[in-house]
Amino acid sequence: MIQILEKVIKILKNNNMEDKRSYTITKQNNGWYRVEVIDKYGAWTEIYEQSVYDASKFVYEYWSSAEERRKENELMVETITSCIELDKKYNLLKGNRDCLD
């Protein structure tokens, strides 16, 4: 488990390269619009909106909130890193029958 979290942390830390913004808005058979958005850091999401206006508005708002999302992700990375360091320091979760180490 710790190795997986360390890989996630490495990916999140290295995810600050070039601007990766993109989006697609696709009308679905049911009349809704599928919106896929990637912000400048590569964070992806997908939603459905009822109109092109709402879909476009979501893209703008998602891109506008990229910095806030990035800060939240960095805080999560720091928190997970601290937990991993504590696990290693105190040998927590070692040899448990539930295999959480």
A tleap script that builds the chain and sets N, CA, C and O, in Angstrom:
source leaprc.protein.ff14SB
mol = sequence {
  NMET ILE GLN ILE LEU GLU LYS VAL ILE LYS
  ILE LEU LYS ASN ASN ASN MET GLU ASP LYS
  ARG SER TYR THR ILE THR LYS GLN ASN ASN
  GLY TRP TYR ARG VAL GLU VAL ILE ASP LYS
  TYR GLY ALA TRP THR GLU ILE TYR GLU GLN
  SER VAL TYR ASP ALA SER LYS PHE VAL TYR
  GLU TYR TRP SER SER ALA GLU GLU ARG ARG
  LYS GLU ASN GLU LEU MET VAL GLU THR ILE
  THR SER CYS ILE GLU LEU ASP LYS LYS TYR
  ASN LEU LEU LYS GLY ASN ARG ASP CYS LEU
  CASP
}
set mol.1.N position { 0.820 -1.200 0.000 }
set mol.1.CA position { 0.000 0.000 0.000 }
set mol.1.C position { 0.857 1.253 0.000 }
set mol.1.O position { 0.572 2.206 -0.726 }
set mol.2.N position { 1.907 1.255 0.814 }
set mol.2.CA position { 2.779 2.430 0.907 }
set mol.2.C position { 3.454 2.701 -0.432 }
set mol.2.O position { 3.608 3.859 -0.821 }
set mol.3.N position { 3.859 1.648 -1.143 }
set mol.3.CA position { 4.517 1.831 -2.431 }
set mol.3.C position { 3.578 2.488 -3.438 }
set mol.3.O position { 4.005 3.329 -4.229 }
set mol.4.N position { 2.318 2.114 -3.411 }
set mol.4.CA position { 1.340 2.723 -4.322 }
set mol.4.C position { 1.181 4.198 -4.011 }
set mol.4.O position { 1.159 5.027 -4.921 }
set mol.5.N position { 1.069 4.533 -2.725 }
set mol.5.CA position { 0.911 5.941 -2.342 }
set mol.5.C position { 2.150 6.746 -2.723 }
set mol.5.O position { 2.030 7.895 -3.149 }
set mol.6.N position { 3.334 6.162 -2.577 }
set mol.6.CA position { 4.556 6.860 -2.965 }
set mol.6.C position { 4.579 7.140 -4.463 }
set mol.6.O position { 5.057 8.194 -4.884 }
set mol.7.N position { 4.065 6.207 -5.281 }
set mol.7.CA position { 3.992 6.427 -6.728 }
set mol.7.C position { 3.013 7.550 -7.055 }
set mol.7.O position { 3.283 8.387 -7.917 }
set mol.8.N position { 1.871 7.561 -6.360 }
set mol.8.CA position { 0.887 8.630 -6.576 }
set mol.8.C position { 1.496 9.984 -6.230 }
set mol.8.O position { 1.314 10.959 -6.961 }
set mol.9.N position { 2.209 10.041 -5.131 }
set mol.9.CA position { 2.849 11.292 -4.719 }
set mol.9.C position { 3.848 11.748 -5.771 }
set mol.9.O position { 3.891 12.930 -6.110 }
set mol.10.N position { 4.644 10.834 -6.288 }
set mol.10.CA position { 5.627 11.188 -7.314 }
set mol.10.C position { 4.946 11.740 -8.558 }
set mol.10.O position { 5.405 12.726 -9.136 }
set mol.11.N position { 3.851 11.106 -8.971 }
set mol.11.CA position { 3.108 11.582 -10.137 }
set mol.11.C position { 2.559 12.980 -9.885 }
set mol.11.O position { 2.682 13.857 -10.740 }
set mol.12.N position { 1.953 13.197 -8.715 }
set mol.12.CA position { 1.387 14.509 -8.410 }
set mol.12.C position { 2.465 15.586 -8.350 }
set mol.12.O position { 2.242 16.706 -8.809 }
set mol.13.N position { 3.630 15.263 -7.791 }
set mol.13.CA position { 4.708 16.247 -7.702 }
set mol.13.C position { 5.273 16.589 -9.073 }
set mol.13.O position { 5.667 17.731 -9.307 }
set mol.14.N position { 5.319 15.614 -9.991 }
set mol.14.CA position { 5.893 15.831 -11.312 }
set mol.14.C position { 4.876 16.345 -12.308 }
set mol.14.O position { 5.187 16.492 -13.491 }
set mol.15.N position { 3.687 16.614 -11.857 }
set mol.15.CA position { 2.598 16.995 -12.742 }
set mol.15.C position { 2.530 18.507 -12.979 }
set mol.15.O position { 1.465 19.026 -13.314 }
set mol.16.N position { 3.636 19.213 -12.811 }
set mol.16.CA position { 3.613 20.666 -12.956 }
set mol.16.C position { 4.410 21.125 -14.172 }
set mol.16.O position { 5.093 22.148 -14.109 }
set mol.17.N position { 4.336 20.396 -15.264 }
set mol.17.CA position { 5.062 20.729 -16.474 }
set mol.17.C position { 4.305 21.787 -17.273 }
set mol.17.O position { 3.819 22.763 -16.703 }
set mol.18.N position { 4.202 21.600 -18.585 }
set mol.18.CA position { 3.572 22.588 -19.438 }
set mol.18.C position { 2.059 22.625 -19.254 }
set mol.18.O position { 1.467 21.717 -18.672 }
set mol.19.N position { 1.451 23.685 -19.757 }
set mol.19.CA position { 0.004 23.859 -19.690 }
set mol.19.C position { -0.670 22.740 -20.490 }
set mol.19.O position { -0.364 22.543 -21.666 }
set mol.20.N position { -1.576 22.018 -19.854 }
set mol.20.CA position { -2.203 20.847 -20.480 }
set mol.20.C position { -3.693 21.046 -20.740 }
set mol.20.O position { -4.418 20.079 -20.974 }
set mol.21.N position { -4.149 22.288 -20.701 }
set mol.21.CA position { -5.589 22.539 -20.818 }
set mol.21.C position { -6.177 22.027 -22.138 }
set mol.21.O position { -5.616 22.219 -23.217 }
set mol.22.N position { -7.316 21.377 -22.002 }
set mol.22.CA position { -8.100 20.974 -23.168 }
set mol.22.C position { -9.515 20.643 -22.696 }
set mol.22.O position { -9.760 20.473 -21.502 }
set mol.23.N position { -10.426 20.557 -23.637 }
set mol.23.CA position { -11.795 20.183 -23.299 }
set mol.23.C position { -12.498 19.647 -24.538 }
set mol.23.O position { -12.108 19.937 -25.669 }
set mol.24.N position { -13.533 18.866 -24.306 }
set mol.24.CA position { -14.442 18.446 -25.373 }
set mol.24.C position { -15.859 18.544 -24.823 }
set mol.24.O position { -16.120 18.221 -23.664 }
set mol.25.N position { -16.761 18.996 -25.679 }
set mol.25.CA position { -18.185 19.042 -25.360 }
set mol.25.C position { -18.887 18.257 -26.456 }
set mol.25.O position { -18.812 18.611 -27.633 }
set mol.26.N position { -19.567 17.194 -26.065 }
set mol.26.CA position { -20.198 16.298 -27.025 }
set mol.26.C position { -21.664 16.121 -26.670 }
set mol.26.O position { -22.006 15.767 -25.541 }
set mol.27.N position { -22.531 16.374 -27.655 }
set mol.27.CA position { -23.970 16.173 -27.416 }
set mol.27.C position { -24.265 14.677 -27.426 }
set mol.27.O position { -23.854 13.950 -28.330 }
set mol.28.N position { -24.987 14.239 -26.401 }
set mol.28.CA position { -25.342 12.827 -26.261 }
set mol.28.C position { -26.722 12.576 -26.862 }
set mol.28.O position { -27.472 13.514 -27.135 }
set mol.29.N position { -27.045 11.315 -27.062 }
set mol.29.CA position { -28.339 10.944 -27.649 }
set mol.29.C position { -29.528 11.384 -26.793 }
set mol.29.O position { -30.624 11.591 -27.313 }
set mol.30.N position { -29.316 11.526 -25.498 }
set mol.30.CA position { -30.405 11.918 -24.608 }
set mol.30.C position { -30.573 13.442 -24.508 }
set mol.30.O position { -31.399 13.921 -23.731 }
set mol.31.N position { -29.798 14.200 -25.285 }
set mol.31.CA position { -29.916 15.650 -25.295 }
set mol.31.C position { -28.961 16.370 -24.354 }
set mol.31.O position { -28.797 17.587 -24.448 }
set mol.32.N position { -28.340 15.644 -23.465 }
set mol.32.CA position { -27.371 16.230 -22.547 }
set mol.32.C position { -26.023 16.395 -23.255 }
set mol.32.O position { -25.785 15.807 -24.310 }
set mol.33.N position { -25.155 17.198 -22.657 }
set mol.33.CA position { -23.829 17.431 -23.214 }
set mol.33.C position { -22.771 16.857 -22.281 }
set mol.33.O position { -22.713 17.186 -21.096 }
set mol.34.N position { -21.946 15.999 -22.843 }
set mol.34.CA position { -20.838 15.407 -22.082 }
set mol.34.C position { -19.662 16.375 -22.156 }
set mol.34.O position { -19.264 16.803 -23.239 }
set mol.35.N position { -19.112 16.712 -20.994 }
set mol.35.CA position { -18.007 17.662 -20.914 }
set mol.35.C position { -16.802 16.956 -20.298 }
set mol.35.O position { -16.876 16.446 -19.180 }
set mol.36.N position { -15.705 16.930 -21.028 }
set mol.36.CA position { -14.438 16.430 -20.505 }
set mol.36.C position { -13.479 17.610 -20.472 }
set mol.36.O position { -13.313 18.313 -21.469 }
set mol.37.N position { -12.849 17.824 -19.319 }
set mol.37.CA position { -11.977 18.979 -19.153 }
set mol.37.C position { -10.667 18.550 -18.504 }
set mol.37.O position { -10.652 17.729 -17.587 }
set mol.38.N position { -9.583 19.110 -18.988 }
set mol.38.CA position { -8.268 18.942 -18.376 }
set mol.38.C position { -7.741 20.334 -18.071 }
set mol.38.O position { -7.721 21.199 -18.946 }
set mol.39.N position { -7.313 20.554 -16.832 }
set mol.39.CA position { -6.779 21.873 -16.483 }
set mol.39.C position { -5.286 21.957 -16.824 }
set mol.39.O position { -4.711 21.007 -17.354 }
set mol.40.N position { -4.670 23.089 -16.519 }
set mol.40.CA position { -3.289 23.309 -16.920 }
set mol.40.C position { -2.297 22.380 -16.240 }
set mol.40.O position { -1.154 22.267 -16.684 }
set mol.41.N position { -2.718 21.710 -15.164 }
set mol.41.CA position { -1.850 20.767 -14.467 }
set mol.41.C position { -2.113 19.320 -14.869 }
set mol.41.O position { -1.424 18.411 -14.406 }
set mol.42.N position { -3.095 19.107 -15.719 }
set mol.42.CA position { -3.402 17.754 -16.162 }
set mol.42.C position { -4.509 17.082 -15.366 }
set mol.42.O position { -4.780 15.900 -15.575 }
set mol.43.N position { -5.155 17.807 -14.455 }
set mol.43.CA position { -6.271 17.243 -13.694 }
set mol.43.C position { -7.478 17.121 -14.628 }
set mol.43.O position { -7.845 18.077 -15.311 }
set mol.44.N position { -8.089 15.932 -14.648 }
set mol.44.CA position { -9.172 15.630 -15.576 }
set mol.44.C position { -10.474 15.428 -14.820 }
set mol.44.O position { -10.489 14.923 -13.697 }
set mol.45.N position { -11.562 15.832 -15.457 }
set mol.45.CA position { -12.887 15.514 -14.931 }
set mol.45.C position { -13.859 15.384 -16.090 }
set mol.45.O position { -13.596 15.832 -17.206 }
set mol.46.N position { -14.981 14.764 -15.795 }
set mol.46.CA position { -16.038 14.580 -16.788 }
set mol.46.C position { -17.378 14.803 -16.100 }
set mol.46.O position { -17.625 14.274 -15.016 }
set mol.47.N position { -18.233 15.582 -16.733 }
set mol.47.CA position { -19.578 15.824 -16.204 }
set mol.47.C position { -20.564 15.871 -17.370 }
set mol.47.O position { -20.169 15.808 -18.534 }
set mol.48.N position { -21.823 15.980 -17.049 }
set mol.48.CA position { -22.881 16.141 -18.051 }
set mol.48.C position { -23.681 17.390 -17.705 }
set mol.48.O position { -24.047 17.608 -16.550 }
set mol.49.N position { -23.945 18.199 -18.711 }
set mol.49.CA position { -24.728 19.425 -18.543 }
set mol.49.C position { -25.905 19.410 -19.515 }
set mol.49.O position { -25.898 18.689 -20.512 }
set mol.50.N position { -26.916 20.221 -19.204 }
set mol.50.CA position { -28.122 20.240 -20.024 }
set mol.50.C position { -28.037 21.177 -21.217 }
set mol.50.O position { -28.841 21.061 -22.141 }
set mol.51.N position { -27.082 22.107 -21.223 }
set mol.51.CA position { -26.977 23.040 -22.346 }
set mol.51.C position { -25.513 23.308 -22.672 }
set mol.51.O position { -24.626 23.080 -21.850 }
set mol.52.N position { -25.281 23.790 -23.871 }
set mol.52.CA position { -23.922 24.155 -24.280 }
set mol.52.C position { -23.421 25.306 -23.414 }
set mol.52.O position { -22.243 25.360 -23.060 }
set mol.53.N position { -24.318 26.218 -23.080 }
set mol.53.CA position { -23.931 27.335 -22.217 }
set mol.53.C position { -23.409 26.821 -20.875 }
set mol.53.O position { -22.340 27.230 -20.422 }
set mol.54.N position { -24.168 25.925 -20.244 }
set mol.54.CA position { -23.740 25.380 -18.950 }
set mol.54.C position { -22.436 24.590 -19.084 }
set mol.54.O position { -21.577 24.641 -18.204 }
set mol.55.N position { -22.301 23.868 -20.185 }
set mol.55.CA position { -21.070 23.104 -20.416 }
set mol.55.C position { -19.877 24.040 -20.547 }
set mol.55.O position { -18.822 23.795 -19.961 }
set mol.56.N position { -20.043 25.105 -21.311 }
set mol.56.CA position { -18.962 26.076 -21.491 }
set mol.56.C position { -18.634 26.781 -20.181 }
set mol.56.O position { -17.468 27.030 -19.873 }
set mol.57.N position { -19.655 27.095 -19.427 }
set mol.57.CA position { -19.465 27.739 -18.126 }
set mol.57.C position { -18.664 26.826 -17.197 }
set mol.57.O position { -17.784 27.290 -16.472 }
set mol.58.N position { -18.973 25.529 -17.221 }
set mol.58.CA position { -18.239 24.594 -16.378 }
set mol.58.C position { -16.764 24.552 -16.766 }
set mol.58.O position { -15.897 24.537 -15.891 }
set mol.59.N position { -16.469 24.533 -18.060 }
set mol.59.CA position { -15.071 24.515 -18.515 }
set mol.59.C position { -14.345 25.737 -17.970 }
set mol.59.O position { -13.248 25.619 -17.424 }
set mol.60.N position { -14.947 26.897 -18.116 }
set mol.60.CA position { -14.325 28.128 -17.630 }
set mol.60.C position { -14.086 28.068 -16.121 }
set mol.60.O position { -13.003 28.411 -15.648 }
set mol.61.N position { -15.086 27.637 -15.375 }
set mol.61.CA position { -14.950 27.568 -13.914 }
set mol.61.C position { -13.916 26.526 -13.489 }
set mol.61.O position { -13.178 26.738 -12.527 }
set mol.62.N position { -13.863 25.400 -14.204 }
set mol.62.CA position { -12.878 24.365 -13.877 }
set mol.62.C position { -11.471 24.882 -14.102 }
set mol.62.O position { -10.587 24.677 -13.270 }
set mol.63.N position { -11.262 25.557 -15.232 }
set mol.63.CA position { -9.946 26.129 -15.499 }
set mol.63.C position { -9.608 27.222 -14.494 }
set mol.63.O position { -8.457 27.333 -14.070 }
set mol.64.N position { -10.588 28.028 -14.107 }
set mol.64.CA position { -10.351 29.118 -13.166 }
set mol.64.C position { -9.978 28.619 -11.772 }
set mol.64.O position { -9.289 29.317 -11.029 }
set mol.65.N position { -10.423 27.429 -11.417 }
set mol.65.CA position { -10.155 26.912 -10.081 }
set mol.65.C position { -8.946 25.967 -10.039 }
set mol.65.O position { -8.754 25.257 -9.052 }
set mol.66.N position { -8.142 25.953 -11.089 }
set mol.66.CA position { -6.994 25.032 -11.166 }
set mol.66.C position { -5.997 25.272 -10.039 }
set mol.66.O position { -5.482 24.319 -9.454 }
set mol.67.N position { -5.721 26.529 -9.731 }
set mol.67.CA position { -4.745 26.830 -8.678 }
set mol.67.C position { -5.216 26.318 -7.317 }
set mol.67.O position { -4.438 25.748 -6.552 }
set mol.68.N position { -6.480 26.528 -7.032 }
set mol.68.CA position { -7.039 26.070 -5.757 }
set mol.68.C position { -6.981 24.545 -5.656 }
set mol.68.O position { -6.617 23.999 -4.614 }
set mol.69.N position { -7.346 23.857 -6.752 }
set mol.69.CA position { -7.271 22.399 -6.773 }
set mol.69.C position { -5.834 21.923 -6.600 }
set mol.69.O position { -5.576 20.941 -5.904 }
set mol.70.N position { -4.907 22.622 -7.236 }
set mol.70.CA position { -3.489 22.271 -7.137 }
set mol.70.C position { -3.004 22.378 -5.688 }
set mol.70.O position { -2.303 21.497 -5.191 }
set mol.71.N position { -3.388 23.472 -5.019 }
set mol.71.CA position { -2.996 23.650 -3.618 }
set mol.71.C position { -3.582 22.540 -2.743 }
set mol.71.O position { -2.906 22.018 -1.856 }
set mol.72.N position { -4.837 22.186 -2.998 }
set mol.72.CA position { -5.466 21.103 -2.239 }
set mol.72.C position { -4.730 19.783 -2.472 }
set mol.72.O position { -4.502 19.019 -1.534 }
set mol.73.N position { -4.359 19.519 -3.731 }
set mol.73.CA position { -3.614 18.291 -4.043 }
set mol.73.C position { -2.241 18.279 -3.380 }
set mol.73.O position { -1.799 17.245 -2.879 }
set mol.74.N position { -1.569 19.428 -3.377 }
set mol.74.CA position { -0.252 19.504 -2.731 }
set mol.74.C position { -0.365 19.264 -1.232 }
set mol.74.O position { 0.491 18.607 -0.640 }
set mol.75.N position { -1.411 19.789 -0.620 }
set mol.75.CA position { -1.637 19.542 0.798 }
set mol.75.C position { -1.877 18.056 1.058 }
set mol.75.O position { -1.378 17.501 2.037 }
set mol.76.N position { -2.645 17.418 0.175 }
set mol.76.CA position { -2.887 15.984 0.312 }
set mol.76.C position { -1.581 15.202 0.162 }
set mol.76.O position { -1.344 14.250 0.905 }
set mol.77.N position { -0.737 15.592 -0.786 }
set mol.77.CA position { 0.555 14.931 -0.975 }
set mol.77.C position { 1.398 15.055 0.291 }
set mol.77.O position { 1.996 14.076 0.739 }
set mol.78.N position { 1.445 16.247 0.866 }
set mol.78.CA position { 2.217 16.454 2.096 }
set mol.78.C position { 1.668 15.600 3.241 }
set mol.78.O position { 2.437 15.026 4.012 }
set mol.79.N position { 0.359 15.516 3.350 }
set mol.79.CA position { -0.266 14.740 4.410 }
set mol.79.C position { 0.032 13.251 4.246 }
set mol.79.O position { 0.392 12.580 5.214 }
set mol.80.N position { -0.113 12.738 3.042 }
set mol.80.CA position { 0.166 11.325 2.791 }
set mol.80.C position { 1.644 11.026 3.031 }
set mol.80.O position { 1.986 9.991 3.602 }
set mol.81.N position { 2.520 11.933 2.595 }
set mol.81.CA position { 3.954 11.753 2.816 }
set mol.81.C position { 4.257 11.687 4.307 }
set mol.81.O position { 5.044 10.844 4.739 }
set mol.82.N position { 3.652 12.551 5.087 }
set mol.82.CA position { 3.850 12.536 6.536 }
set mol.82.C position { 3.377 11.226 7.150 }
set mol.82.O position { 4.034 10.674 8.032 }
set mol.83.N position { 2.245 10.734 6.686 }
set mol.83.CA position { 1.722 9.460 7.202 }
set mol.83.C position { 2.661 8.307 6.860 }
set mol.83.O position { 2.900 7.434 7.695 }
set mol.84.N position { 3.188 8.297 5.656 }
set mol.84.CA position { 4.122 7.249 5.243 }
set mol.84.C position { 5.391 7.311 6.095 }
set mol.84.O position { 5.907 6.282 6.531 }
set mol.85.N position { 5.886 8.530 6.326 }
set mol.85.CA position { 7.087 8.679 7.157 }
set mol.85.C position { 6.839 8.185 8.580 }
set mol.85.O position { 7.700 7.529 9.166 }
set mol.86.N position { 5.670 8.493 9.137 }
set mol.86.CA position { 5.333 7.997 10.478 }
set mol.86.C position { 5.227 6.473 10.489 }
set mol.86.O position { 5.700 5.820 11.420 }
set mol.87.N position { 4.606 5.911 9.456 }
set mol.87.CA position { 4.517 4.451 9.363 }
set mol.87.C position { 5.900 3.817 9.371 }
set mol.87.O position { 6.138 2.831 10.069 }
set mol.88.N position { 6.809 4.390 8.592 }
set mol.88.CA position { 8.169 3.844 8.517 }
set mol.88.C position { 8.918 4.057 9.827 }
set mol.88.O position { 9.613 3.157 10.297 }
set mol.89.N position { 8.783 5.234 10.414 }
set mol.89.CA position { 9.516 5.565 11.635 }
set mol.89.C position { 9.126 4.654 12.798 }
set mol.89.O position { 9.986 4.201 13.554 }
set mol.90.N position { 7.850 4.392 12.936 }
set mol.90.CA position { 7.361 3.610 14.070 }
set mol.90.C position { 7.022 2.163 13.704 }
set mol.90.O position { 6.434 1.437 14.505 }
set mol.91.N position { 7.395 1.749 12.487 }
set mol.91.CA position { 7.138 0.383 12.013 }
set mol.91.C position { 5.675 -0.018 12.172 }
set mol.91.O position { 5.360 -1.145 12.555 }
set mol.92.N position { 4.809 0.910 11.877 }
set mol.92.CA position { 3.379 0.626 11.950 }
set mol.92.C position { 2.951 -0.276 10.802 }
set mol.92.O position { 3.536 -0.248 9.720 }
set mol.93.N position { 1.947 -1.054 11.050 }
set mol.93.CA position { 1.340 -1.928 10.052 }
set mol.93.C position { 2.270 -3.036 9.582 }
set mol.93.O position { 2.009 -3.634 8.538 }
set mol.94.N position { 3.327 -3.331 10.295 }
set mol.94.CA position { 4.250 -4.401 9.913 }
set mol.94.C position { 3.783 -5.724 10.484 }
set mol.94.O position { 3.503 -5.822 11.678 }
set mol.95.N position { 3.699 -6.732 9.649 }
set mol.95.CA position { 3.370 -8.065 10.098 }
set mol.95.C position { 1.940 -8.269 10.525 }
set mol.95.O position { 1.640 -9.239 11.221 }
set mol.96.N position { 1.059 -7.394 10.134 }
set mol.96.CA position { -0.349 -7.560 10.488 }
set mol.96.C position { -0.983 -8.634 9.616 }
set mol.96.O position { -0.644 -8.773 8.441 }
set mol.97.N position { -1.894 -9.383 10.193 }
set mol.97.CA position { -2.580 -10.428 9.430 }
set mol.97.C position { -3.458 -9.839 8.344 }
set mol.97.O position { -3.758 -10.524 7.366 }
set mol.98.N position { -3.881 -8.591 8.484 }
set mol.98.CA position { -4.763 -7.993 7.493 }
set mol.98.C position { -4.001 -7.464 6.284 }
set mol.98.O position { -4.614 -6.916 5.368 }
set mol.99.N position { -2.683 -7.614 6.259 }
set mol.99.CA position { -1.829 -7.264 5.106 }
set mol.99.C position { -1.908 -5.786 4.735 }
set mol.99.O position { -1.838 -5.449 3.553 }
set mol.100.N position { -2.049 -4.920 5.691 }
set mol.100.CA position { -2.114 -3.488 5.401 }
set mol.100.C position { -0.738 -2.844 5.365 }
set mol.100.O position { -0.644 -1.619 5.285 }
set mol.101.N position { 0.323 -3.622 5.421 }
set mol.101.CA position { 1.655 -3.027 5.363 }
set mol.101.C position { 2.205 -2.968 3.971 }
set mol.101.O position { 3.321 -2.491 3.767 }
savepdb mol mol.pdb
quit
